[in-house]
Amino acid sequence: MCGIVAYVGPQPARDVVLDGLRRLEYRGYDSAGIAILSDGVVSARRKAGPLSNLEKMLDADPLPDGGTGLGHTRWATHGRPTDENAHPQLGCHGDVALIHNGVIENHAVLRARLIGDGHVFGSQTDTEVAAHLLEEAFAACGDLAESLRRVCRQLDGSFSFVAVHRDAPGQVVAARRNSPLVVGLGDGEMFVASDVAAFIAHTRNAVEIGQDQVVAVTADGFAITTFAGVAVEGRPYHVDWDLSAAEKGGYDSFMLKEIAEQPDAVAATLLGRLTDDGALVLDEMRLDEALLRDTDKIVVIACGTTTPA
């Protein structure tokens, strides 16, 4: 449900990332954010609501120019859809910006340990745990890709991450476990996204990142390793669809695409809402159990539609 896009190259990253986020709006989301790495500073803006809210924020409070950036549209799992819980999430010192699709199942244990070590959290998300872990790992080893590998080895759950660090200029790192991630291969520029639709306007050449793999991306190339640090090859492919078809995932219409995606959409909606023993917890509904037990009919009312074209 969430959308990821990142860019490294000569173009203004802000424009490329925002354009990519617009192309991912069909996924549905409740907040959006962007971060730019420029002159050794990570600058981020986040806003609940539609992407237009973020764009208004950027008009009023512009980001600095830079050729490295990442952006995200979030569908809330841990933490309500607020500005503070939107991605990117940052570390304690603003060195790291990280975006995330999926759920970190052992986030509570990791958060408690980090707080005990002096980390200060600003959100209720499981994502922020990964940002603090990445900040901590980079301080220990000084290599961003190795830092992300160390983080991933500590995590349970399903996730894809994309991150930047102020001391790794011109580099984006990303990781994948059970959540789609692809690298777009441009001419002197590179892209990372959850869907090729995010960068199809710039390149049709892509590499799929495999399970439990980390990729380090610069404007001139990329390197993929397993979480254990073993170098591997990604699966290259060429996108034959035009821009309109790419936004529909290769289907003839959004309707067909959404029909095919229904099982994944239901699973994504339940992420973070299932306990270890399989019970469904819908905290945000605030419904009393007695009320639910007395309910014999539920009426679902929807707004919006998908046209065949």
C-alpha positions as a Python dict, from the first residue, in 0.01 Angstrom:
ca = {
    (1, 'M'): (0, 0, 0),
    (2, 'C'): (286, 239, 77),
    (3, 'G'): (498, 395, -196),
    (4, 'I'): (877, 434, -206),
    (5, 'V'): (1093, 634, -444),
    (6, 'A'): (1455, 752, -420),
    (7, 'Y'): (1695, 923, -659),
    (8, 'V'): (2068, 987, -702),
    (9, 'G'): (2191, 1196, -995),
    (10, 'P'): (2229, 1541, -1151),
    (11, 'Q'): (1862, 1639, -1150),
    (12, 'P'): (1699, 1817, -855),
    (13, 'A'): (1604, 1521, -636),
    (14, 'R'): (1301, 1705, -498),
    (15, 'D'): (1135, 1724, -840),
    (16, 'V'): (1214, 1363, -933),
    (17, 'V'): (1094, 1226, -601),
    (18, 'L'): (770, 1425, -595),
    (19, 'D'): (693, 1320, -952),
    (20, 'G'): (751, 958, -851),
    (21, 'L'): (522, 993, -551),
    (22, 'R'): (247, 1132, -774),
    (23, 'R'): (272, 823, -993),
    (24, 'L'): (238, 602, -686),
    (25, 'E'): (-73, 775, -551),
    (26, 'Y'): (-296, 497, -684),
    (27, 'R'): (-168, 274, -401),
    (28, 'G'): (-361, 469, -139),
    (29, 'Y'): (-196, 645, 156),
    (30, 'D'): (-261, 872, 452),
    (31, 'S'): (58, 1084, 469),
    (32, 'A'): (364, 1168, 264),
    (33, 'G'): (718, 1291, 315),
    (34, 'I'): (1048, 1364, 147),
    (35, 'A'): (1412, 1408, 249),
    (36, 'I'): (1701, 1566, 56),
    (37, 'L'): (2072, 1518, 124),
    (38, 'S'): (2256, 1840, 39),
    (39, 'D'): (2598, 1970, 148),
    (40, 'G'): (2625, 1722, 433),
    (41, 'V'): (2279, 1800, 573),
    (42, 'V'): (1970, 1580, 571),
    (43, 'S'): (1655, 1793, 542),
    (44, 'A'): (1308, 1638, 567),
    (45, 'R'): (946, 1748, 536),
    (46, 'R'): (647, 1530, 637),
    (47, 'K'): (275, 1589, 629),
    (48, 'A'): (-41, 1391, 699),
    (49, 'G'): (-308, 1382, 432),
    (50, 'P'): (-277, 1393, 52),
    (51, 'L'): (42, 1468, -135),
    (52, 'S'): (-89, 1818, -207),
    (53, 'N'): (-52, 1895, 166),
    (54, 'L'): (318, 1810, 146),
    (55, 'E'): (359, 2018, -169),
    (56, 'K'): (202, 2320, 5),
    (57, 'M'): (444, 2271, 293),
    (58, 'L'): (737, 2262, 51),
    (59, 'D'): (618, 2581, -117),
    (60, 'A'): (609, 2756, 221),
    (61, 'D'): (927, 2594, 356),
    (62, 'P'): (1142, 2479, 60),
    (63, 'L'): (1403, 2208, 81),
    (64, 'P'): (1761, 2284, -23),
    (65, 'D'): (1877, 2181, -369),
    (66, 'G'): (2041, 1842, -387),
    (67, 'G'): (2083, 1544, -618),
    (68, 'T'): (2013, 1277, -356),
    (69, 'G'): (1671, 1226, -206),
    (70, 'L'): (1394, 989, -108),
    (71, 'G'): (1020, 1005, -61),
    (72, 'H'): (736, 799, 80),
    (73, 'T'): (358, 771, 89),
    (74, 'R'): (249, 593, 407),
    (75, 'W'): (-40, 368, 496),
    (76, 'A'): (-41, 367, 875),
    (77, 'T'): (33, 46, 1066),
    (78, 'H'): (211, 139, 1392),
    (79, 'G'): (108, 488, 1495),
    (80, 'R'): (-182, 701, 1377),
    (81, 'P'): (-163, 898, 1047),
    (82, 'T'): (-5, 1218, 1182),
    (83, 'D'): (278, 1448, 1075),
    (84, 'E'): (506, 1296, 1338),
    (85, 'N'): (441, 940, 1222),
    (86, 'A'): (485, 1015, 851),
    (87, 'H'): (805, 906, 679),
    (88, 'P'): (1096, 971, 648),
    (89, 'Q'): (1182, 892, 1008),
    (90, 'L'): (1505, 1038, 1147),
    (91, 'G'): (1763, 933, 1403),
    (92, 'C'): (1846, 1126, 1721),
    (93, 'H'): (2086, 1368, 1553),
    (94, 'G'): (1924, 1409, 1212),
    (95, 'D'): (2207, 1219, 1044),
    (96, 'V'): (1977, 953, 899),
    (97, 'A'): (1654, 966, 698),
    (98, 'L'): (1479, 633, 646),
    (99, 'I'): (1156, 522, 478),
    (100, 'H'): (992, 185, 524),
    (101, 'N'): (721, -41, 388),
    (102, 'G'): (607, -335, 600),
    (103, 'V'): (610, -417, 970),
    (104, 'I'): (893, -476, 1218),
    (105, 'E'): (747, -738, 1450),
    (106, 'N'): (1008, -708, 1726),
    (107, 'H'): (1004, -327, 1731),
    (108, 'A'): (887, -299, 2094),
    (109, 'V'): (1185, -492, 2231),
    (110, 'L'): (1427, -297, 2015),
    (111, 'R'): (1270, 37, 2108),
    (112, 'A'): (1300, -42, 2479),
    (113, 'R'): (1668, -126, 2439),
    (114, 'L'): (1736, 191, 2238),
    (115, 'I'): (1556, 411, 2493),
    (116, 'G'): (1761, 246, 2766),
    (117, 'D'): (2072, 345, 2572),
    (118, 'G'): (1962, 708, 2559),
    (119, 'H'): (1783, 732, 2224),
    (120, 'V'): (1492, 976, 2213),
    (121, 'F'): (1191, 890, 1994),
    (122, 'G'): (960, 1137, 1827),
    (123, 'S'): (699, 902, 1679),
    (124, 'Q'): (497, 589, 1755),
    (125, 'T'): (619, 405, 1445),
    (126, 'D'): (815, 84, 1420),
    (127, 'T'): (1003, 257, 1137),
    (128, 'E'): (1177, 499, 1371),
    (129, 'V'): (1335, 201, 1547),
    (130, 'A'): (1515, 115, 1222),
    (131, 'A'): (1632, 476, 1181),
    (132, 'H'): (1788, 478, 1529),
    (133, 'L'): (1945, 137, 1473),
    (134, 'L'): (2095, 258, 1145),
    (135, 'E'): (2234, 570, 1310),
    (136, 'E'): (2387, 354, 1581),
    (137, 'A'): (2536, 104, 1335),
    (138, 'F'): (2688, 375, 1115),
    (139, 'A'): (2855, 534, 1417),
    (140, 'A'): (3018, 198, 1483),
    (141, 'C'): (3134, 101, 1131),
    (142, 'G'): (3118, 412, 909),
    (143, 'D'): (2981, 220, 607),
    (144, 'L'): (2617, 278, 516),
    (145, 'A'): (2551, -50, 335),
    (146, 'E'): (2713, -254, 611),
    (147, 'S'): (2516, -53, 865),
    (148, 'L'): (2188, -144, 695),
    (149, 'R'): (2291, -509, 680),
    (150, 'R'): (2355, -501, 1056),
    (151, 'V'): (2013, -346, 1114),
    (152, 'C'): (1832, -602, 898),
    (153, 'R'): (1992, -891, 1081),
    (154, 'Q'): (1830, -767, 1403),
    (155, 'L'): (1477, -746, 1265),
    (156, 'D'): (1180, -981, 1251),
    (157, 'G'): (897, -914, 1008),
    (158, 'S'): (854, -797, 651),
    (159, 'F'): (1009, -476, 525),
    (160, 'S'): (1173, -274, 255),
    (161, 'F'): (1392, 18, 359),
    (162, 'V'): (1554, 307, 178),
    (163, 'A'): (1790, 539, 365),
    (164, 'V'): (2048, 816, 334),
    (165, 'H'): (2311, 941, 580),
    (166, 'R'): (2469, 1285, 594),
    (167, 'D'): (2820, 1131, 596),
    (168, 'A'): (2756, 916, 288),
    (169, 'P'): (2700, 1184, 20),
    (170, 'G'): (2567, 1073, -315),
    (171, 'Q'): (2456, 734, -186),
    (172, 'V'): (2123, 567, -120),
    (173, 'V'): (2096, 226, 43),
    (174, 'A'): (1797, -4, 40),
    (175, 'A'): (1697, -344, 173),
    (176, 'R'): (1421, -592, 103),
    (177, 'R'): (1244, -873, 285),
    (178, 'N'): (895, -975, 165),
    (179, 'S'): (821, -631, 23),
    (180, 'P'): (882, -522, -340),
    (181, 'L'): (1190, -317, -428),
    (182, 'V'): (1345, -236, -764),
    (183, 'V'): (1640, -28, -891),
    (184, 'G'): (1599, 187, -1203),
    (185, 'L'): (1910, 219, -1420),
    (186, 'G'): (1949, 561, -1577),
    (187, 'D'): (2228, 735, -1767),
    (188, 'G'): (2441, 886, -1491),
    (189, 'E'): (2147, 863, -1251),
    (190, 'M'): (1980, 587, -1052),
    (191, 'F'): (1641, 525, -894),
    (192, 'V'): (1502, 302, -620),
    (193, 'A'): (1130, 237, -589),
    (194, 'S'): (860, 2, -474),
    (195, 'D'): (711, 8, -826),
    (196, 'V'): (858, 81, -1171),
    (197, 'A'): (580, 335, -1224),
    (198, 'A'): (776, 573, -1000),
    (199, 'F'): (1063, 607, -1250),
    (200, 'I'): (926, 485, -1585),
    (201, 'A'): (935, 843, -1720),
    (202, 'H'): (1314, 836, -1683),
    (203, 'T'): (1423, 480, -1763),
    (204, 'R'): (1282, 142, -1864),
    (205, 'N'): (1583, -58, -1746),
    (206, 'A'): (1551, -207, -1401),
    (207, 'V'): (1697, -460, -1159),
    (208, 'E'): (1483, -649, -910),
    (209, 'I'): (1623, -678, -557),
    (210, 'G'): (1583, -1027, -415),
    (211, 'Q'): (1479, -1153, -75),
    (212, 'D'): (1704, -1058, 219),
    (213, 'Q'): (1927, -836, 7),
    (214, 'V'): (2078, -489, 47),
    (215, 'V'): (2167, -258, -243),
    (216, 'A'): (2399, 44, -233),
    (217, 'V'): (2322, 292, -511),
    (218, 'T'): (2520, 586, -648),
    (219, 'A'): (2467, 789, -966),
    (220, 'D'): (2714, 564, -1147),
    (221, 'G'): (2606, 218, -1038),
    (222, 'F'): (2492, -20, -768),
    (223, 'A'): (2612, -318, -565),
    (224, 'I'): (2389, -587, -415),
    (225, 'T'): (2472, -812, -121),
    (226, 'T'): (2285, -1050, 104),
    (227, 'F'): (2215, -949, 463),
    (228, 'A'): (2530, -1149, 547),
    (229, 'G'): (2739, -934, 311),
    (230, 'V'): (2785, -1182, 24),
    (231, 'A'): (2788, -1014, -319),
    (232, 'V'): (2502, -1125, -547),
    (233, 'E'): (2353, -1033, -885),
    (234, 'G'): (2009, -879, -918),
    (235, 'R'): (1759, -982, -1183),
    (236, 'P'): (1771, -728, -1469),
    (237, 'Y'): (1470, -668, -1688),
    (238, 'H'): (1334, -418, -1939),
    (239, 'V'): (993, -256, -1891),
    (240, 'D'): (805, -291, -2220),
    (241, 'W'): (488, -115, -2104),
    (242, 'D'): (423, 248, -2182),
    (243, 'L'): (386, 500, -1899),
    (244, 'S'): (10, 455, -1872),
    (245, 'A'): (38, 74, -1858),
    (246, 'A'): (325, 92, -1610),
    (247, 'E'): (108, 290, -1371),
    (248, 'K'): (-146, 7, -1405),
    (249, 'G'): (115, -261, -1336),
    (250, 'G'): (89, -394, -1691),
    (251, 'Y'): (-288, -448, -1673),
    (252, 'D'): (-527, -303, -1927),
    (253, 'S'): (-711, -103, -1661),
    (254, 'F'): (-683, 5, -1300),
    (255, 'M'): (-993, -204, -1231),
    (256, 'L'): (-822, -526, -1341),
    (257, 'K'): (-509, -431, -1150),
    (258, 'E'): (-701, -370, -829),
    (259, 'I'): (-898, -694, -867),
    (260, 'A'): (-571, -888, -897),
    (261, 'E'): (-421, -703, -599),
    (262, 'Q'): (-709, -769, -358),
    (263, 'P'): (-538, -1052, -163),
    (264, 'D'): (-222, -843, -117),
    (265, 'A'): (-427, -535, -29),
    (266, 'V'): (-613, -722, 247),
    (267, 'A'): (-286, -864, 382),
    (268, 'A'): (-124, -519, 381),
    (269, 'T'): (-423, -369, 562),
    (270, 'L'): (-381, -624, 842),
    (271, 'L'): (-6, -568, 881),
    (272, 'G'): (72, -469, 1236),
    (273, 'R'): (-280, -552, 1352),
    (274, 'L'): (-233, -922, 1426),
    (275, 'T'): (-99, -1043, 1760),
    (276, 'D'): (143, -1334, 1793),
    (277, 'D'): (-147, -1570, 1861),
    (278, 'G'): (-336, -1456, 1551),
    (279, 'A'): (-591, -1224, 1716),
    (280, 'L'): (-696, -917, 1516),
    (281, 'V'): (-649, -586, 1701),
    (282, 'L'): (-805, -271, 1556),
    (283, 'D'): (-701, -13, 1814),
    (284, 'E'): (-789, 286, 1599),
    (285, 'M'): (-1156, 183, 1582),
    (286, 'R'): (-1199, 221, 1960),
    (287, 'L'): (-1491, -25, 1962),
    (288, 'D'): (-1596, -192, 2282),
    (289, 'E'): (-1595, -574, 2268),
    (290, 'A'): (-1949, -590, 2409),
    (291, 'L'): (-2072, -364, 2130),
    (292, 'L'): (-1915, -587, 1867),
    (293, 'R'): (-2070, -900, 2020),
    (294, 'D'): (-2416, -739, 2001),
    (295, 'T'): (-2368, -643, 1635),
    (296, 'D'): (-2537, -874, 1383),
    (297, 'K'): (-2487, -670, 1066),
    (298, 'I'): (-2218, -440, 929),
    (299, 'V'): (-2281, -206, 637),
    (300, 'V'): (-1976, -96, 437),
    (301, 'I'): (-2007, 240, 261),
    (302, 'A'): (-1739, 336, 9),
    (303, 'C'): (-1647, 652, -176),
    (304, 'G'): (-1474, 660, -513),
    (305, 'T'): (-1445, 421, -804),
    (306, 'T'): (-1208, 286, -1066),
    (307, 'T'): (-1283, 344, -1431),
    (308, 'P'): (-1196, 82, -1694),
    (309, 'A'): (-977, 322, -1890),
}
